Amino acid sequence: MRALAPRGTGLVLVAPALVVLAAVTAFPALWVVWLSLQRRVPIFGIAEFEGLRNYVYLAADPRFWSAARVTLIFTVVSVGLELVLGLMVALALAGQRRGLRAGIALLLLAWALPAVVTAKLFEWLYNPAAGLVNYLLGGARLNWLGDPTLALPGLIFADVWRTMPFVALLCLARLRGIPAEVYEAAHVDGAGPVATLLRITLPLCRQILLIAVLFRTLDALRAFDLMFILTGGGPAGTTETFTVYAYRSLFQTLHLGLGSAIGVIVFALVMLVAWGYLRALGREGIAA
Amino acid sequence: MRRERGRLRDGLVLVGLTAYALPFFWQALTSLKPEAELMLLPPLLPSRLTLEHYRVVFEQSVMLRAMVNSLGVGAITTVLALTLGLGAAYAFARYAVPGKRFLLLLIVAGTAFPQIATVSPLYLLMRALELRDTWLGLILANASFALPLVIWLLAGFLSEVPVQLEEAAAVDGAGRLRTFWWVILPLMAPGLASAALLTFLFSWNEFLFAYTFTATEASRTVPVALALFPGVFEVPWGDIAAASMLASLPPLVLVIALQRFLLRGLLAGALRE
């Protein structure tokens, strides 16, 4: 078939997409590295090359390391909770005979909403005076988003609500693909529910869980909307991730060079994680 | 007995999932609460329901205009990404393209590019081309995540279409274009629908680019309008709830009416081997 195809047709078909991608993806990806090597303040027309000074500054910047800590906690705790809860929900839904569509709709809704809407939902739920969360806690007066010890857990809770369905639906697809005979055989062999879960279900879900971890980790490292709207990085920087710090530097304090440097670091982090996981998955025998 | 237990179990799971979606339902209820009862809890349920907040949102906020912007930007982004993406995916699947492996690797990597890293160069680009605060600027910015996603999804769906079908059509004397139009496209229809829905959804939900590249209601999208929802002295929780419901309309339709396509796209993106 390929031999029949006239030479060059392929290139003509690919070219329009590549031109657009070069302009809006590849070129900005390279340009941001160049920007990060500059002192650049657009409103004053300042643009001078200064090498690695932005990175040197960040290495000694407590705010940067605080953002690193918040990003790490947010990513690890969010993804961890999503995996456990997502798997539990998938197990609950796997045997569903009636109302599966409705169940999936209820689950998928949280994932499909704009993150800005989720932020508004939770801002209202967390309202100290009239929020549902405090009401359900028996009339507590907790200031969820204003208290430095509560804001990050509150943010993580909202993120888990939003993204757990993705993990659950991936696991559900895997679980429903396991033939019933596998479970019947286990039953005949006298395996109880716990042994079946640990020896059969979990090992069969291993690959899909690894894929879920990859996707969710990449998303958590890149997350911006939810924390930007819900807490804006506050109180006292306790929810300020790399992305929020980068945005504030770029467009609020207008240090385009410094903000770009943080962006480059997020970029490198994401690519490193993706590369590491793909290698791990490759060893597992999946070409992802 | 066993059957009844199964039904009970099914029912309990649904109740649990309804409770999971409670944050959304609570906001829906809030959007219908009279202003005077908003800050009172308990009682859980309002004394009466009102559409007053929706009236305020429609008459006094830019939400309606923002919905037009979001629909327009989302629709054009989707058509653009699907048109260019289908051509590219087809070429990758069926033709010899120089540097194919490298290009595909770049495109996969493109789906993981963090927007926070590309937002500053894109901002300068938009400024230089005077595309700030225009639909076109947003459409191009959205193409940066829509196009890699569409190519990735469609290349996967295309690999499921047997080459033999095209060969058979060729033997019957159909040209490549006719084969593509009459054989490939109909088979790809469900995949195209999935890719289109995901692209539209991500474009509708996109916030960082829209927040950065827009300045007025000429191009502000729904998430931006919601984020900047004005309050004079107090936060207008009821109006914000009503605006949130409007912003949730397309996701709701997708999840309820077009769930099959949405799921297919979501799973295909992750499970492709």
Interface residues (C-beta under 8 A of the other chain):
Chain A: M1 R2 L4 A5 R7 T9 G10 L11 L13 V14 P16 A17 L18 V20 L21 A23 V24 T25 A26 F27 P28 A29 W31 V32 L35 P42 V89 A92 L93 G95 Q96 R97 R98 G99 R101 A102 G103 I104 A105 L106 L107 L108 L109 A110 A112 L113 P114 A115 V116 V117 T118 A119 K120 L121 F122 W124 L125 N127 A129 A130 G131 L132 Y135 W161 F166 L169 L170 A173 I208 I211 A212 F215 L218 L221 R222 F224 D225 F228 I229 F242 T243 A246 Y247 L250 F251 L256 G259 S260 I262 G263 V264 V266 F267 V270 M271 A274 I286 A287 A288
Chain B: G6 R7 R9 D10 G11 V13 L14 G16 L17 T18 Y20 A21 L22 P23 F24 W26 Q27 T30 L38 M39 L40 L41 P42 L44 L84 G85 G87 A88 Y90 A91 F92 R94 Y95 A96 V97 P98 L103 L106 I107 A109 G110 A112 F113 P114 Q115 I116 A117 T118 V119 S120 P121 L122 Y123 L124 L125 L140 A141 A143 S144 L147 P148 I151 V163 E166 E167 A170 R176 L201 W204 N205 F207 L208 T212 V222 P223 V224 L226 A227 W237 I240 A241 S244 A247 S248 P251 L252 L254 V255 I256 Q259 L262 L263 L266 L267 A270 L271 R272 E273
